[in-house]
Amino acid sequence: MRFCQFLFVGCLSLVSLVSQAETVKGLYQVREPVNGQSSEERDQATQRALDTLVLRLTGDPKAVQNPGLAAVRKDPQQIISQYGFDAGPPEVLKVDFDPATTDQALRRAGLALWGANRPSILVWWLNDATEGSSLVGDGQATAAPLRRAAQHRGLPLRLPLADLNEQIVATAQNLEGTDPAPLHSVSERYNADALLAVHAKEEGGQWQAQWRLWLGDQKEAGSVQGADQAAVADAVMLAVNQRLAPRFVAKPGASSEQLLEVQGMNLEHYATLGRLLEPFGGRVQSVDGDRILYRVNGSAEQLRAQLSLARLQESPAGQAPAPVTPVQPVPGGTAPAPVAAPAVTPQLRFHW
């Protein structure tokens, strides 16, 4: 069956379909520790929550000082849907920001935003503490600070099982090395987009960590320190957010309009592609067989980075695209109706 014949049939059932990237849950919910439930404490925690959210969505530490956000910073309630306190320890203020009004406010300020569909990160984290060395595994108590930090910074985190075979490979030498090859063999089964290797050490009551990140051809590294494991975990995740965000953000008015063609479409791919292109304002222009044409706003580099999350491959340059048939919505419905129009040439072409 041709893709254009069933493109919009049963789309409501596609919400559970996912790509290799993950949609960050609770991206617009922020939890901030508080000392009591006084109005003053609540107001201060709300300001911190707003700053956390802006940094989470932009990856830019200077974004919170943008003059265009002055009104929102003065009255954060205009973009908050609800808030409440959760008993501890520690006690926290949970603030739910409204996604639509929040994005509108940030875009009006000219800020570049990173959508909820983000690369999944497999974290190899080795702790060297006074009681010994241990690899953090999924389900362990030591995984909790990492998960909280990843959620706080808006990153989809995966942790290994930390079985014996993985402990043999995830040594301090391999985690601090510049070559990720030793980790590849034990990472394949987790099917993550990126690898994050961290070696954290406790010295004199303080924690410090060296980290390395690999995502496609992107390599990043750094070092952080913190008072405890939770602080150093948050510092690592913050650094990773700030390194990854520039690769995926879509800034209003700063990107050119592009025509993007993707081949190998089916219902699952259509759902995946729609989520990936949401930050770029993707709009379907035409459908022909298993090919679909989108009009998007973004740089070629940003789009390549975003589409790589779904394992799409760029079609060879010089391969001429076949003519496409633009579509228009049917009055009173959502299904596209073919209309005659001249063939167009996409600037970017990918395939599954």
C-alpha positions in Angstrom: 0.0 0.0 0.0 1.3 3.4 -0.9 2.3 5.6 2.1 0.2 8.5 0.8 -2.9 6.3 1.0 -2.7 5.6 4.7 -0.6 8.5 6.0 -3.2 10.0 8.2 -5.2 6.9 9.0 -4.8 5.8 12.6 -2.4 8.5 13.6 -3.8 8.7 17.1 -2.4 5.2 17.8 1.1 6.3 17.1 1.9 8.1 20.3 3.7 5.1 21.7 6.1 4.8 18.8 9.6 6.0 19.5 12.8 6.6 17.7 16.3 6.0 19.0 16.1 9.4 20.6 13.8 9.8 23.6 11.1 12.2 24.4 12.1 13.7 27.8 9.3 13.2 30.3 8.5 16.0 32.6 10.6 18.5 30.6 8.5 21.4 31.8 8.3 20.3 35.4 11.1 21.5 37.8 11.7 20.4 41.3 13.6 22.8 43.6 14.6 22.1 47.3 13.0 24.4 49.8 13.3 25.1 53.6 9.7 25.3 54.5 6.6 26.5 52.7 6.6 30.2 53.5 5.6 32.6 50.7 9.1 34.0 50.6 10.7 30.5 50.3 8.2 29.6 47.6 8.9 32.8 45.6 12.7 32.2 45.7 12.3 28.6 44.7 10.0 29.6 41.9 12.7 31.9 40.5 15.2 29.1 40.8 12.8 26.8 39.0 12.4 29.3 36.1 16.2 29.7 35.8 16.6 25.9 35.8 13.9 25.5 33.1 15.4 28.2 30.8 18.8 26.6 31.0 17.3 23.2 30.4 15.5 24.4 27.3 18.3 26.5 25.8 21.6 25.2 27.2 22.7 28.8 27.4 23.7 30.1 30.9 23.3 33.7 29.7 19.7 33.1 28.5 18.1 33.9 31.9 19.6 37.4 31.7 17.9 38.1 28.3 16.0 41.4 28.6 13.1 39.8 26.7 12.5 37.6 29.8 12.3 40.5 32.2 8.5 40.4 32.4 8.4 36.6 32.9 11.1 36.8 35.6 9.1 39.5 37.4 5.9 37.4 37.3 6.6 33.7 36.5 3.0 32.8 37.4 2.0 33.8 33.8 3.7 30.7 32.4 3.0 28.3 35.4 0.1 25.9 35.2 0.4 24.5 38.8 2.8 24.0 41.7 2.9 22.1 45.0 5.1 20.9 47.7 6.4 17.3 48.0 7.5 16.1 51.4 11.2 15.1 51.7 13.7 14.7 52.7 14.5 17.0 51.1 11.3 18.9 50.8 10.9 20.3 47.3 8.7 22.8 45.4 7.3 21.1 42.3 6.6 23.7 39.5 4.8 22.7 36.3 5.3 25.2 33.6 2.9 25.4 30.7 4.8 24.2 27.6 3.0 26.4 25.0 3.2 29.7 26.9 6.7 29.0 28.1 7.9 28.3 24.5 6.1 31.4 23.3 7.8 33.6 25.9 11.2 32.3 25.2 10.8 32.6 21.4 9.6 36.1 21.7 12.8 36.8 23.6 14.7 35.4 20.6 16.1 32.5 22.4 17.1 29.2 20.7 15.1 26.2 22.1 15.9 22.6 22.3 12.8 20.3 21.9 11.8 17.4 24.1 13.1 14.8 21.6 16.7 14.4 22.7 19.5 11.9 22.3 19.5 9.0 24.7 22.7 8.9 26.7 24.3 5.7 28.1 26.3 6.6 31.2 29.3 4.7 32.3 29.9 6.1 35.8 32.7 4.9 38.0 32.9 6.1 41.6 36.1 6.0 43.6 35.2 6.6 47.2 36.9 5.9 50.5 35.1 2.5 50.8 36.3 1.4 47.3 35.6 1.7 43.6 32.2 0.8 42.0 30.5 1.0 38.7 27.0 2.6 38.9 24.4 0.2 37.6 20.7 0.5 36.9 18.7 -0.3 40.1 21.5 0.5 42.5 21.1 3.1 45.2 24.0 5.1 43.7 22.0 5.5 40.5 19.5 7.8 42.2 21.6 11.0 42.2 22.4 10.4 38.5 18.8 10.0 37.5 17.8 13.1 39.5 20.6 15.2 37.9 19.7 14.0 34.4 16.0 14.9 35.0 17.0 18.3 36.4 19.0 19.1 33.3 16.6 17.6 30.8 18.6 14.6 29.6 17.3 11.1 28.8 19.6 8.8 30.8 20.3 5.1 30.5 22.4 3.1 32.9 24.1 -0.2 32.3 23.5 -3.3 34.3 27.0 -3.1 35.7 27.5 -6.9 35.5 30.8 -8.6 35.8 31.6 -8.3 32.1 30.9 -4.6 32.1 32.9 -4.0 35.3 35.9 -5.6 33.6 35.6 -3.2 30.6 34.5 0.0 32.4 37.8 0.7 34.1 39.2 4.1 35.1 41.7 3.8 32.2 39.0 3.2 29.6 36.6 5.8 31.0 39.3 8.5 31.0 40.7 7.5 27.5 40.1 9.4 24.4 39.0 6.3 22.4 35.5 5.0 23.0 36.2 1.7 21.2 36.7 -0.3 24.5 33.2 0.7 25.6 31.5 -0.1 22.3 31.2 -3.8 22.7 29.4 -3.5 26.1 27.3 -0.6 24.9 25.7 -2.1 21.8 22.9 -3.9 23.7 21.6 -0.6 25.2 21.1 1.0 21.7 21.8 4.6 23.0 22.6 7.6 20.8 25.5 8.8 22.9 28.1 7.5 25.3 29.1 9.4 28.5 32.0 8.1 30.5 32.6 9.6 33.9 35.3 8.8 36.5 34.4 10.4 39.8 36.7 10.5 42.8 36.2 11.5 46.5 39.2 13.4 47.9 39.2 15.2 51.2 35.5 15.2 51.6 35.0 16.7 48.1 34.1 15.1 44.8 35.6 15.7 41.4 34.9 14.0 38.1 36.4 13.8 34.6 33.9 13.1 31.8 33.9 12.4 28.1 31.0 12.4 25.7 30.7 10.8 22.3 27.7 11.5 20.0 28.3 10.6 16.3 31.3 12.6 15.3 31.0 15.0 18.2 33.5 14.6 21.1 33.4 16.6 24.3 35.3 16.4 27.6 35.6 18.3 30.8 36.0 18.1 34.5 33.8 19.3 37.4 33.7 19.2 41.2 31.1 19.2 43.9 30.5 18.8 47.6 28.9 15.4 47.3 27.9 12.8 44.7 24.6 14.6 43.9 26.4 17.9 43.3 29.0 16.4 41.0 26.3 14.5 39.1 24.4 17.7 38.6 27.5 19.5 37.4 28.3 16.7 34.9 24.7 16.7 33.5 24.7 20.5 33.3 27.9 20.5 31.3 26.6 17.8 28.9 23.4 19.8 28.4 25.4 23.0 27.5 27.6 21.1 25.1 24.7 19.2 23.3 22.1 22.0 23.1 23.9 24.2 20.4 23.8 21.2 18.1 20.0 20.8 18.2 18.5 24.2 19.1 16.3 26.0 16.6 16.5 29.8 16.9 13.7 31.9 15.5 14.7 34.2 12.7 18.2 32.9 12.6 17.7 29.8 10.4 16.8 29.6 6.7 13.8 27.8 5.3 14.6 24.4 3.9 12.9 21.8 1.8 13.6 18.3 3.3 12.7 15.1 1.5 12.7 11.8 3.3 12.3 8.4 1.6 11.3 5.1 3.2 8.3 6.4 5.0 5.6 4.4 6.8 3.3 5.2 9.7 6.0 4.6 12.4 8.5 6.7 10.5 5.9 9.4 10.0 5.3 9.6 13.8 9.0 9.7 14.5 9.8 12.3 11.9 7.0 14.5 13.1 8.4 14.6 16.6 12.0 15.2 15.4 10.9 18.1 13.2 8.6 19.8 15.7 11.3 22.3 16.9 11.9 23.3 13.3 8.2 23.9 12.5 8.1 21.0 10.0 5.1 21.2 7.6 4.2 18.5 5.1 4.3 19.8 1.6 3.8 16.7 -0.5 3.6 12.9 -0.4 4.5 10.5 -3.2 4.6 6.8 -2.5 7.0 6.3 0.4 8.5 9.8 -0.1 7.5 12.9 1.9 8.5 16.5 1.5 8.7 18.8 4.5 9.2 22.6 4.7 11.3 23.3 7.8 13.2 26.2 9.4 16.7 25.4 10.5 20.3 25.2 9.4 21.5 22.1 7.5 23.8 21.3 10.4 21.0 21.3 12.9 18.7 19.2 10.8 21.5 16.7 10.1 22.1 16.4 13.8 18.4 16.0 14.6 17.7 13.4 11.9 20.7 11.4 13.0 18.9 10.6 16.2 16.5 8.4 14.2 19.3 6.8 12.3 18.3 8.5 9.0 21.0 8.6 6.3 21.6 11.5 4.0 21.1 10.6 0.3 24.1 11.0 -2.0 24.5 14.4 -3.5 23.7 14.5 -7.2 21.0 11.8 -7.1 18.1 13.6 -8.7 14.8 13.5 -6.8 11.7 12.4 -8.6 8.8 14.9 -9.0 6.6 15.2 -6.0 2.9 16.0 -5.7 2.0 18.8 -3.3 -1.0 18.3 -1.0 -3.6 20.5 0.6 -5.9 19.7 3.5 -9.4 18.5 2.7 -12.0 20.9 4.1 -13.4 19.6 7.4 -10.8 16.9 7.7 -7.1 16.2 8.2 -6.3 14.0 5.2 -4.3 15.5 2.3 -5.8 15.8 -1.1 -3.3 15.7 -4.1 -3.2 18.8 -6.3 -1.2 19.4 -9.4 1.9 21.6 -9.1 5.4 21.8 -10.5 8.1 19.5 -9.2 10.3 21.0 -6.5 13.9 20.2 -5.6 14.7 19.6 -1.9 17.8 21.1 -0.5 18.2 18.2 1.9 17.4 14.5 1.2 17.4 11.6 3.6 16.3 8.0 3.7 15.7 5.2 6.2 
